[in-house]
Amino acid sequence: MILVTTHDGGQDNIMTISWTVVMDFTPVFAITTGKWNYSYVALRKRRECVTAIPSVDLLDNVMGVGAFIVDGRRPDRRKMLASKLPAGGRG
């Protein structure tokens, strides 16, 4: 999940995006949004945004009510990612 912040000159906005793709070896990637979304309108108007990737520790705070549910259960992301975390972050 990535946080995308936009500003249209009058209003700030933060949007969560769960699907992105790296386009090249340069720092270019794609995000999904559309005309129905305030962030899309602000991006088209200002042609700028800030992206942030929350750490595993912040993920639950960022997700809030919109938690991932898989087949009726809420997965333990820390357990799922434990082998990828540095030794100090496994507790």
GIQUITA-V580900 format. One record per residue. N is the residue number from 1. RES is the residue in one small letter. SS is DSSP state (~ for helix, > for strand, _ for the rest). OMEGA is omega in whole degrees, 0 to 359 (NA if undefined). BURIAL is 1 if it has 9 or more other ideal C-beta (glycine too) atoms within 8 Angstrom, else 0. Layout:
BEGIN
{{N:RES:SS:OMEGA:BURIAL} {N:RES:SS:OMEGA:BURIAL}}
END
This chain:
BEGIN
{{1:m:_:179:1} {2:i:>:173:1} {3:l:>:178:1} {4:v:>:178:1} {5:t:>:179:1} {6:t:>:177:1} {7:h:>:182:1} {8:d:_:183:1} {9:g:_:180:0} {10:g:_:184:0} {11:q:_:174:0} {12:d:>:177:0} {13:n:>:174:1} {14:i:>:181:0} {15:m:>:173:1} {16:t:>:179:1} {17:i:>:182:1} {18:s:_:181:0} {19:w:_:174:0} {20:t:>:177:1} {21:v:>:176:0} {22:v:>:185:0} {23:m:_:189:0} {24:d:_:175:0} {25:f:_:174:0} {26:t:_:182:0} {27:p:_:178:0} {28:v:_:176:0} {29:f:>:181:0} {30:a:>:173:0} {31:i:>:179:1} {32:t:_:174:0} {33:t:_:181:1} {34:g:_:185:0} {35:k:_:180:0} {36:w:_:190:0} {37:n:_:178:1} {38:y:~:181:1} {39:s:~:178:1} {40:y:~:180:1} {41:v:~:180:1} {42:a:~:178:1} {43:l:~:179:1} {44:r:~:182:0} {45:k:~:186:0} {46:r:~:181:1} {47:r:_:177:0} {48:e:_:176:0} {49:c:_:174:1} {50:v:>:178:0} {51:t:>:178:1} {52:a:>:176:0} {53:i:_:182:0} {54:p:_:176:1} {55:s:_:179:0} {56:v:~:180:1} {57:d:~:181:0} {58:l:~:187:0} {59:l:~:180:1} {60:d:~:178:0} {61:n:~:180:0} {62:v:~:183:1} {63:m:~:180:1} {64:g:_:182:0} {65:v:_:182:0} {66:g:_:182:0} {67:a:_:177:0} {68:f:_:175:0} {69:i:_:180:0} {70:v:>:180:0} {71:d:_:176:0} {72:g:_:179:0} {73:r:>:179:0} {74:r:_:183:0} {75:p:_:176:0} {76:d:_:184:0} {77:r:~:180:1} {78:r:~:178:0} {79:k:~:181:0} {80:m:~:184:0} {81:l:~:187:1} {82:a:~:182:0} {83:s:~:182:0} {84:k:~:181:0} {85:l:_:174:1} {86:p:_:185:0} {87:a:~:182:0} {88:g:~:183:0} {89:g:~:184:0} {90:r:_:186:0} {91:g:_:NA:0}}
END
